[in-house]
Amino acid sequence: MPYHIHFILVFFLAFNGGMKYFAQTPQLDSLKLALDDLSNSQESVSNDSTRCLILVKLLEAEKNDAIWPKYNEQLKSIAEKNLAKLTSSDSEYETYKLYLGDALNNIGYLNRKHGDVYKALEYYNESFKIQEEIKNKEGIAYVLNNMGNIYHFIGDISRALEYYSNSLKIQEEIEDKVGMALSLNNIGAIYNSLNDIPRALDYFGESLKIQEEIEDKSGIAFSLSNIGFIYSGQEDFALALNYYNKSLKIQEEIGDKIGIAITLNNIGGIYKSQKNYVNSLAYYHKSLKIQEEVDDKNGAAYTLSNIGVTYLYQKNYSKALDFCLKSMKVSKELGFPENIKAAAITLNKVYKATNNHKLALENYELYIQMRDSINNESNRKASIRSQLKYEYEKQAAADSAAHAKESEVKNAELAKQSAEIKAKKNQQYALFGGLGLVMIFAGFMFNRFKVTQKQKGIIEHQKEIVEEQKKLVEEKQKEILDSIQYARRIQMAQIPSETQVKTMLNKLITGN
C-alpha cells in the first residue's frame, strides 16, 4: 500500500502520510487467502469485523496502486453497510466510523495522486468530519497533514504550514512518532521552498532522528534523500551522493518504487550538475519509467523537465523542447505552482537557446508569477509566525511534561527538597526580616537622632535667649535697685530725721 508521498523533485522533496495505514508486512499471500476464505464463507455477513481487520492489514502491506484501491473500496463498502444498521449508541458504531473515515482519506490520496486536488480536498474534509466525530486524534492529525499537502502544492504556503503545524501538535500530544516524523519532514519541505535552508535541514534532521529511533525504513530513506537534496543545492555533491545512495539502498530493499524513482531522479541531478550528461540521462530515464508505471504524474512532470534541461545542455534542442512541453502539459493538468514554475523556467531556457524570444519571455513571466505566488511576503510572515508559535508551544509542552514526569517519579525526593528549600527560605525570610527590622530601627534611631539634634539645637538656642534675657533682667533689676537706692539717698538727704524734727519743734515751742 502506498505511503502517501508528496515531493518536488530537484527543487525539494517531502513525503506525506496520505494513507492512514502504513506498514511493511510480508504476509500478503496469507492475508489474501484469509480474505478469500471469509468472502466465500456463508457467514461472511457476520464476519464483517474480521474482514475489515484483514483489509486494513492488506492496505498496510500492499504498495501496488493497481491493487490496494480495490481493498480500500471493500473497506468503505462494508463500513457503510454496517453503519446503515447502527446507531451512535451501538458498541460497533465508532469502529465502523473509523474504517469509513480512513477509507475516505485514502480515496482523497488517490485523487491527489491523479492530479484532482479539489476532489481530494472534498474526501479529506469528509474524513476529517468523521475523525472529529469519533474523537480520533491520530486520524485528525493525518487528515490535517494531507490537507496541508494540498495547499502546499497549490501554492497556499501559509495555510499549508498552518495545517502541518496543527497536525504536528496533535501528534506530539499523543506521541505518534511516525506522524511526528512525517509532519516534521513536510514542514522542512515548506522552509526549503522558501529558501530557508538551515531551518529546512533542521526539520529534516529531526525527522530522521525519530525514524531511526522507531526503525521506519521507508521514512529513513525519504529523510536521507531530502537531506541529500539540501547538500546537493549547496554543491556538496560528494555528501549529497552519499545520502542518496543510502536512501536508494533502503528503498530497493523494501520495494518502494516511488521512493526509488525520486532518488534516481536526484542522483541524475548530481551528474547533471557535474556535467556528466550521459549518466544524468540514464538515471532520469530510469526514474521516468518507474513513475509512468505507478502513474506518478507529479514526479513525472519534474523528471520530464530535468530530461529536457539535460538535452538543452547537450544542445539537442528538438528533444529538449519535446520533453519540456510534455512537462508543462502535465504540470498545468496538475495545477501545482511548483511544477509549473519548473516547467516554465526550462522552456524559457530552451526558447532562448533557439532564439524564440517571444515564447522565452512568456515562459519567464509565467515562471516569475509562480515563483512570487510561492515566495510572497505574506507566506514568509506566516511561516515566521507559525515557527515562533510552534517553538513556544513545544517548549511549554516540554516543560509541562518534564515537570509532570519528575513529580511522578521523584515525588518523595521533591517533598524533601521542598522542605529543605522551605526551611532555607524561612531562614532567609527570618534573616531578611531581622535585617529589615534592624534597618527600620536604624532608620528610626537615625530619625530620632536627627529630631533630638534639632530639638537640642532649639533648646540650646532657647537657653542662650533665656540667659541673655536673664542677664538683661538682672541688669535692669540692678539698674532699678540702684535707682531706688539713689532716690532713697536723695530722700534721706532732703527729709530731716525724727530727732532733728523733735529738736526743731522744741526750739519753736520754747522760743529758743
Buried (B, 14 or more C-beta within 10 A) or exposed (E): BBBBBBBBBBBBBBBBBBBBBBBBEEEBEEBBEBBEEBEEEEEBEEBBEBBBBBBBBBBBBBBEBEBBBEBBBBBBEBBEEBBEEBEEEEEEBBBBBBBBBBBBBBBBBBBBBBBBBEBBBBBBEBBBEBBBEBEBBBBBBBBBBBBBBBBBBBBBBBBBBBBBBBBBBBBBEEEBBBBBBBBBBBBBBBBBBBEBBEBBBBBBBBBBEBBBEEEBBBBBBBBBBBBBBBBBBEEBBEBBBBBBEBBBEBBBEBEBBBBBBBBBBBBBBBBBBEEEBEBBBBBBEBBBEBBBEBBBBBBBBBBBBBBBBBBBBBEBBEBBBBBBBBBBEBBEBBBBBBBBBBBBBBBBBBBBBBEBEEBBEBBBEBBBEBBBBBBBEEBBEBBEBBBEEBEEBEEEEEEEEEEEEEEEEEEEEEEEEEEEEEEEEEEEEEEEEEEEEEEEEEEEEEEEEEEEEEEEEEEEEEEEEEEEEEEEEEEEEEEEEEEEEEEEEEEEEEEEEEEEEEEEEEEEEEEE
